[in-house]
């Protein structure tokens, strides 16, 4: 085991992110990243500092032939809610997970997009019938649109369930402390680096689409079309939902892909501290979904209830920080 892998192993056993280790050593996160990627070697002063931080000898860090001399931190790790064993992840498991994660990103992002698009047909049909642009009663148009909505939502739920069932073997990556075998972290970090530009591009475009999606409605409001019986407001709402759906699909797609790398590297939202804090995330998102569906069905306000999701996303960041603070105290 080379020094790069030993730094990764001991950093994870202490539940530190690269930023946290860098802060303790007085170096930049990029320096720690280079050490862990075997692109550079820390100087002797930093090696001595790390041996003190990790509770291991400098010989253990420097000599490649000394394998897993398990320090006290390598045994079951205190999670704050009992003890969690550290699970080893092989190269085969890591590659299998990344293949699954790519499929999951596509399915889940498509499912989310379908959920946002589901009321479009109902809104358009009801609007056209109300404006007498189609030979159909408004009530009948609404019922027909609702049937289409339920079919689309059912398809989305099918995608979510398929993803959930196929991801069962990899659930431990979200809530269990892991140690990657030799070479795994380097492989994942390289793929993560290659994907970084694509991740930024998809994230930026997705956010921009969500922001500009309301422009047609704003223009119609200013032009006095908002209360018009013409079909323009209906078209504006449909265009808004389609634009938001495309933007959200991009955001969800790239965030799940990036999350896959973070899970294997125990970084971002999947550091050991974050795993302690994220034990109740399922409840949080279930409440958000209940608010979205309840608000949408009760007020029939599908054209604006999508705002629940960006708000829930922002609040989730605050929620995670609060949970992390509680986890640190434990």
C-alpha positions as CSV (number, residue, x, y, z in Angstrom):
1,X,0.0,0.0,0.0
2,X,1.5,3.3,-1.1
3,X,1.4,6.5,1.0
4,X,-1.5,7.9,-1.2
5,X,-3.8,5.1,-0.2
6,X,-2.7,5.3,3.5
7,X,-3.6,9.0,3.6
8,X,-7.0,8.2,2.1
9,X,-7.6,5.3,4.4
10,X,-6.7,7.2,7.6
11,X,-8.5,10.3,6.6
12,X,-11.7,8.4,6.0
13,X,-11.3,6.5,9.3
14,X,-11.3,9.8,11.1
15,X,-14.3,11.0,9.2
16,X,-12.5,14.0,7.6
17,X,-13.1,15.5,4.2
18,X,-10.1,16.6,2.1
19,X,-10.9,20.2,3.2
20,X,-10.9,19.3,6.9
21,X,-7.6,17.4,6.6
22,X,-6.0,20.3,4.7
23,X,-7.1,22.7,7.4
24,X,-5.5,20.6,10.1
25,X,-2.3,20.4,8.1
26,X,-2.3,24.1,7.0
27,X,-2.3,23.3,3.3
28,X,-4.7,23.7,0.4
29,X,-7.3,21.0,-0.5
30,X,-5.6,20.7,-3.9
31,X,-2.4,19.6,-2.1
32,X,-4.3,16.8,-0.3
33,X,-6.0,15.8,-3.5
34,X,-2.6,15.5,-5.2
35,X,-1.2,13.4,-2.4
36,X,-4.2,11.1,-2.5
37,X,-4.0,10.8,-6.3
38,X,-0.3,9.9,-6.1
39,X,0.5,13.1,-8.1
40,X,2.8,14.5,-5.4
41,X,4.3,13.4,-2.1
42,X,4.0,15.4,1.1
43,X,7.2,16.7,2.7
44,X,8.6,15.2,5.9
45,X,7.1,17.9,8.1
46,X,3.6,17.1,6.8
47,X,4.2,13.3,7.1
48,X,5.1,13.8,10.8
49,X,2.0,16.0,11.3
50,X,-0.2,13.3,9.7
51,X,1.4,10.5,11.8
52,X,0.3,12.5,14.9
53,X,-3.2,13.2,13.5
54,X,-3.8,9.6,12.4
55,X,-2.2,8.0,15.5
56,X,0.2,6.0,13.3
57,X,4.0,5.9,13.0
58,X,5.9,7.7,10.2
59,X,7.3,4.3,9.2
60,X,3.7,3.1,8.5
61,X,3.1,6.1,6.2
62,X,6.5,6.0,4.4
63,X,7.2,2.2,3.9
64,X,5.1,0.7,1.1
65,X,5.7,-2.8,2.4
66,X,3.9,-2.1,5.7
67,X,0.3,-3.1,5.0
68,X,-2.7,-2.2,7.1
69,X,-1.2,-1.9,10.5
70,X,-4.6,-1.3,11.9
71,X,-4.5,1.6,14.3
72,X,-7.3,2.0,16.9
73,X,-9.4,4.1,14.6
74,X,-9.7,1.2,12.1
75,X,-11.9,-0.9,14.3
76,X,-15.7,-0.1,14.5
77,X,-16.3,3.6,14.2
78,X,-18.6,5.5,16.5
79,X,-21.4,6.9,14.5
80,X,-23.1,8.8,17.3
81,X,-25.9,6.3,17.2
82,X,-24.0,3.2,18.1
83,X,-21.0,1.7,16.3
84,X,-20.7,1.2,12.5
85,X,-18.3,-1.3,11.0
86,X,-16.1,-0.1,8.1
87,X,-16.9,-1.9,4.9
88,X,-14.3,-2.7,2.3
89,X,-15.1,-1.8,-1.4
90,X,-13.2,-3.7,-4.2
91,X,-12.4,-2.4,-7.7
92,X,-15.1,-4.7,-9.1
93,X,-17.8,-3.4,-6.7
94,X,-16.8,0.2,-7.5
95,X,-17.0,-0.3,-11.2
96,X,-20.4,-2.1,-10.8
97,X,-21.7,0.7,-8.7
98,X,-20.6,3.4,-11.3
99,X,-22.4,1.5,-14.1
100,X,-25.5,1.3,-11.9
101,X,-25.3,5.0,-10.9
102,X,-25.2,6.1,-14.6
103,X,-28.4,4.1,-15.3
104,X,-30.0,5.4,-12.0
105,X,-29.1,9.0,-13.0
106,X,-30.9,8.6,-16.3
107,X,-34.0,6.9,-14.9
108,X,-34.4,9.2,-11.9
109,X,-33.9,12.4,-13.8
110,X,-36.4,11.2,-16.5
111,X,-38.9,10.3,-13.8
112,X,-38.6,13.7,-12.2
113,X,-39.0,15.4,-15.6
114,X,-42.1,13.3,-16.2
115,X,-43.6,14.4,-12.9
116,X,-43.1,18.0,-13.8
117,X,-44.5,17.5,-17.3
118,X,-47.5,15.4,-16.2
119,X,-50.0,18.3,-15.8
120,X,-49.1,19.9,-19.1
121,X,-51.7,18.0,-21.2
122,X,-54.4,18.7,-18.6
123,X,-53.6,22.4,-18.5
124,X,-53.5,22.8,-22.3
125,X,-56.7,20.7,-22.9
126,X,-58.6,22.6,-20.1
127,X,-57.4,26.0,-21.4
128,X,-58.2,25.2,-25.0
129,X,-61.7,23.9,-24.1
130,X,-62.3,27.0,-21.9
131,X,-61.4,29.3,-24.8
132,X,-63.6,27.2,-27.1
133,X,-60.6,26.4,-29.3
134,X,-61.4,22.7,-29.4
135,X,-64.9,21.0,-29.6
136,X,-64.8,19.6,-26.1
137,X,-66.5,20.4,-22.8
138,X,-64.1,21.9,-20.3
139,X,-65.0,19.3,-17.6
140,X,-64.4,16.4,-20.0
141,X,-61.1,18.0,-21.1
142,X,-60.1,18.2,-17.5
143,X,-60.9,14.5,-16.8
144,X,-59.1,13.5,-19.9
145,X,-56.1,15.5,-18.9
146,X,-56.2,14.1,-15.4
147,X,-56.1,10.5,-16.8
148,X,-53.0,11.4,-18.9
149,X,-51.4,13.0,-15.8
150,X,-51.9,9.8,-13.7
151,X,-50.5,7.6,-16.5
152,X,-47.4,9.8,-16.8
153,X,-46.9,9.8,-13.0
154,X,-47.4,6.0,-12.9
155,X,-44.6,5.7,-15.5
156,X,-42.3,8.0,-13.4
157,X,-43.1,5.9,-10.3
158,X,-42.1,2.8,-12.2
159,X,-38.8,4.3,-13.1
160,X,-38.2,5.3,-9.4
161,X,-39.1,1.8,-8.2
162,X,-36.9,0.1,-10.8
163,X,-34.0,2.3,-9.8
164,X,-34.6,1.7,-6.1
165,X,-34.7,-2.1,-6.5
166,X,-31.6,-2.3,-8.7
167,X,-29.7,-0.2,-6.3
168,X,-30.4,-2.4,-3.2
169,X,-26.9,-4.0,-3.3
170,X,-25.2,-0.5,-3.1
171,X,-27.3,1.1,-0.4
172,X,-24.5,0.6,2.1
173,X,-22.5,3.4,0.3
174,X,-25.0,6.0,1.5
175,X,-25.0,5.2,5.2
176,X,-22.0,2.9,6.0
177,X,-18.4,4.0,6.5
178,X,-16.2,2.5,3.7
179,X,-12.6,1.8,2.9
180,X,-11.7,1.4,-0.8
181,X,-9.2,-1.2,-1.8
182,X,-5.9,-0.3,-3.5
183,X,-6.3,1.7,-6.7
184,X,-10.1,2.3,-6.3
185,X,-9.8,5.9,-5.0
186,X,-7.4,6.8,-7.8
187,X,-9.6,5.4,-10.5
188,X,-12.7,7.2,-9.1
189,X,-10.9,10.5,-8.6
190,X,-9.6,10.4,-12.2
191,X,-13.1,9.8,-13.6
192,X,-14.5,12.5,-11.3
193,X,-11.9,14.9,-12.6
194,X,-12.8,14.1,-16.2
195,X,-16.5,14.7,-15.5
196,X,-16.0,18.0,-13.6
197,X,-16.4,20.2,-16.7
198,X,-19.6,18.4,-17.8
199,X,-21.0,18.6,-14.3
200,X,-20.5,22.3,-14.2
201,X,-22.0,22.8,-17.6
202,X,-25.1,20.8,-17.0
203,X,-25.6,22.4,-13.6
204,X,-25.3,25.9,-15.0
205,X,-27.6,25.3,-18.0
206,X,-30.2,23.5,-15.8
207,X,-30.3,26.4,-13.3
208,X,-30.5,29.0,-16.0
209,X,-33.4,27.2,-17.7
210,X,-35.3,27.2,-14.3
211,X,-34.7,30.9,-13.9
212,X,-35.7,32.0,-17.4
213,X,-38.7,29.6,-17.5
214,X,-41.1,32.3,-16.1
215,X,-40.1,34.9,-18.7
216,X,-43.1,34.2,-21.1
217,X,-45.6,34.5,-18.2
218,X,-44.0,37.8,-17.0
219,X,-44.2,39.2,-20.5
220,X,-47.8,38.2,-20.8
221,X,-48.6,39.8,-17.4
222,X,-47.0,43.0,-18.5
223,X,-48.8,42.9,-21.8
224,X,-52.1,42.4,-20.2
225,X,-52.7,38.8,-21.5
226,X,-52.8,37.1,-18.0
227,X,-56.6,37.4,-17.7
228,X,-57.3,37.1,-21.4
229,X,-59.5,34.2,-22.6
230,X,-57.0,33.6,-25.4
231,X,-54.8,30.5,-25.4
232,X,-51.6,32.5,-24.9
233,X,-51.6,32.2,-21.0
234,X,-52.1,28.5,-21.3
235,X,-49.3,28.2,-23.8
236,X,-47.1,30.3,-21.4
237,X,-47.8,27.9,-18.5
238,X,-47.1,24.9,-20.6
239,X,-43.8,26.4,-21.9
240,X,-42.8,27.2,-18.3
241,X,-43.4,23.6,-17.2
242,X,-41.5,22.2,-20.2
243,X,-38.6,24.5,-19.6
244,X,-38.4,23.7,-15.9
245,X,-38.7,20.0,-16.6
246,X,-35.7,20.1,-19.0
247,X,-33.7,22.2,-16.5
248,X,-34.5,20.0,-13.5
249,X,-33.6,16.9,-15.5
250,X,-30.2,18.3,-16.2
251,X,-29.7,19.2,-12.6
252,X,-30.8,15.8,-11.2
253,X,-28.9,13.9,-13.8
254,X,-25.6,15.5,-13.1
255,X,-26.0,15.7,-9.4
256,X,-26.7,11.9,-9.2
257,X,-23.6,11.2,-11.4
258,X,-21.4,13.4,-9.2
259,X,-23.0,11.9,-6.1
260,X,-21.8,8.5,-7.3
261,X,-18.2,9.7,-7.2
262,X,-18.7,11.3,-3.9
263,X,-20.1,8.1,-2.4
264,X,-17.0,6.1,-3.3
265,X,-14.6,8.9,-2.2
266,X,-16.7,9.7,1.0
267,X,-16.7,13.4,0.0
268,X,-19.3,16.1,-0.5
269,X,-22.6,14.9,1.0
270,X,-21.2,11.5,1.9
271,X,-18.5,12.2,4.4
272,X,-18.7,10.2,7.6
273,X,-20.1,13.2,9.4
274,X,-22.7,13.8,6.6
275,X,-23.7,10.1,6.9
276,X,-24.5,10.6,10.5
277,X,-26.5,13.8,9.7
278,X,-28.3,12.2,6.8
279,X,-30.1,9.4,8.6
280,X,-33.4,11.2,8.4
281,X,-33.2,12.6,4.8
282,X,-35.9,10.2,3.7
283,X,-38.4,11.7,6.1
284,X,-37.5,15.2,4.9
285,X,-38.0,14.5,1.2
286,X,-41.2,12.5,2.0
287,X,-42.6,15.6,3.7
288,X,-41.5,17.8,0.7
289,X,-43.3,15.4,-1.7
290,X,-46.5,15.4,0.5
291,X,-46.5,19.3,0.5
292,X,-46.0,19.4,-3.3
293,X,-48.8,16.9,-4.1
294,X,-51.2,18.2,-1.4
295,X,-50.8,21.8,-2.5
296,X,-51.0,20.9,-6.2
297,X,-54.2,18.8,-5.9
298,X,-56.0,21.0,-3.4
299,X,-55.5,24.3,-5.2
300,X,-55.0,22.8,-8.7
301,X,-52.0,25.1,-9.0
302,X,-49.6,22.9,-11.0
303,X,-48.3,25.9,-12.9
304,X,-46.6,27.3,-9.8
305,X,-46.4,24.4,-7.2
306,X,-43.1,23.2,-8.8
307,X,-41.5,26.0,-6.7
308,X,-41.7,23.6,-3.8
309,X,-38.7,21.7,-5.1
310,X,-36.1,24.5,-5.4
311,X,-37.2,25.8,-2.0
312,X,-36.9,22.3,-0.5
313,X,-33.5,22.0,-2.0
314,X,-32.3,25.3,-0.4
315,X,-33.9,24.4,3.0
316,X,-32.3,20.9,2.8
317,X,-28.8,22.5,2.9
318,X,-29.8,24.3,6.1
319,X,-31.3,21.2,7.5
320,X,-28.1,19.2,6.8
321,X,-26.0,21.8,8.6
322,X,-28.2,21.6,11.6
323,X,-28.1,17.8,11.7
324,X,-24.3,18.0,11.3
325,X,-24.1,20.3,14.3
326,X,-26.0,17.7,16.4
327,X,-23.8,14.9,15.0
328,X,-20.6,16.7,16.0
329,X,-22.0,17.2,19.6
330,X,-22.5,13.5,19.8
